[in-house]
Amino acid sequence: MRVTTPKIRSAVASLPAYVPGARIPDGVQAFKVSSNENPYPPLPSVVDAITEAALTVNRYPDMGNTEMTDALAAFLSTPEREVSAERLAFGTGSVAALGHILSTFVDEGDEVVFPWRSFEAYPIVTSVAGGKSVRVRLTPDHRLDLDAMVEAVTDRTRVVLVCTPNNPTGTAVSHSQVLRFLHRIPDDVIVVLDEAYVEFVRKDDALDALALADQFPNVVVLRTFSKAYGLAGLRVGYVIAHPDIAAGIRAASTPFGVNLVAQVAVVASLRAADELNARVDALIDERTRVWTALRELGWDVPPSQANFVWFPTGTRTEELAAHARTRGLLVRPFAGEGIRVTIGEPEANDVLLELAAEWLTQ
Ligand SMILES: *Cc1c(COP(=O)(O)O)cnc(C)c1O
């Protein structure tokens, strides 16, 4: 038998290994609040559509995603603004869609600018695409520093990633801030507006990414069915862009990527949007309750526009996350920086508030 294996590309060999989530002690009610999932199970109408679709999985999915694309285009269109199907592209989750965007625009050694701390997938998809990560620090109040991001753009920059609301800090940039930012970015640089949590935003001067995508052909809007729509396990994300850009991204995408069951679930979910939005409203009420209580306790948690809150716990991070686990709360620690906790069902949020009070006195 040979003893060596073919060499893995160094950009891939140096990637961090996936760390599976820790287990909860037996007998303790567990709440998984580590991945920003929707705590509600799928709607009965969506489960029915999924069940029916299961009977036809011997067939390939529709390669053009026709029904899903048309349903989404209709859903995104308003009387003032039509979003045509040719402006859409899909991926198996928006992380995969982001990978397709980078494959479309990034050559070996090109730079991808993004905020940091931000979504963990950014440096990984950048490396896999052969690009070079350029991380721009958040401001001390956990917000994107758009001025510093403009300054980080060089001749080698092909893509800038704007995560809003930012994962894991929850802060969102405003429409006027992004508008000013776009005027300062060269028009041959792609700006990805990652709006994984857009449905949870309730603020003045909220970003209208679709309006900016109409105005700036270099803007690519990235969204997902994983969070507000509760389809994380089915893996569907999408892109809204200029038709030429969207065509390039579709060309770089995995053929038959989004599976047949997922496509059907998306159509059923868009049909049930009102019911799903009511759940989002309930989660936002919980977010307000949790955030207000945390501030009253004295925690310096940034205002969240997403379905999670950020505890800047610094060097105590791992100790506090381990303590949370003993009480059944699986949170997401970022060693030495802070803890991200998803807003879950009210019982999970109550456990969090108990823990947060204890953490202050420990
Ligand atoms: C969760 C998340 C996504 C979505 O991931 P999917 O692959 O669509 O499940 C994208 N961007 C950010 C910032 C996220 O937090």
PDBQT file of the ligand as one rigid body, heavy atoms in Angstrom, charges set to zero:
ROOT
HETATM    1  C1  LIG A 401     -26.797  31.790   8.852  1.00  0.00    +0.000 C 
HETATM    2  C2  LIG A 401     -26.113  32.735   7.931  1.00  0.00    +0.000 A 
HETATM    3  C3  LIG A 401     -26.148  32.544   6.555  1.00  0.00    +0.000 A 
HETATM    4  C4  LIG A 401     -27.000  31.484   5.964  1.00  0.00    +0.000 C 
HETATM    5  O1  LIG A 401     -26.457  30.306   5.832  1.00  0.00    +0.000 OA
HETATM    6  P1  LIG A 401     -27.205  29.215   4.941  1.00  0.00    +0.000 P 
HETATM    7  O2  LIG A 401     -26.099  28.594   4.202  1.00  0.00    +0.000 OA
HETATM    8  O3  LIG A 401     -28.176  29.912   4.051  1.00  0.00    +0.000 OA
HETATM    9  O4  LIG A 401     -27.899  28.324   5.914  1.00  0.00    +0.000 OA
HETATM   10  C5  LIG A 401     -25.523  33.458   5.734  1.00  0.00    +0.000 A 
HETATM   11  N1  LIG A 401     -24.902  34.524   6.233  1.00  0.00    +0.000 NA
HETATM   12  C6  LIG A 401     -24.871  34.755   7.548  1.00  0.00    +0.000 A 
HETATM   13  C7  LIG A 401     -24.226  35.979   8.054  1.00  0.00    +0.000 C 
HETATM   14  C8  LIG A 401     -25.469  33.868   8.439  1.00  0.00    +0.000 A 
HETATM   15  O5  LIG A 401     -25.422  34.093   9.746  1.00  0.00    +0.000 OA
ENDROOT
TORSDOF 0
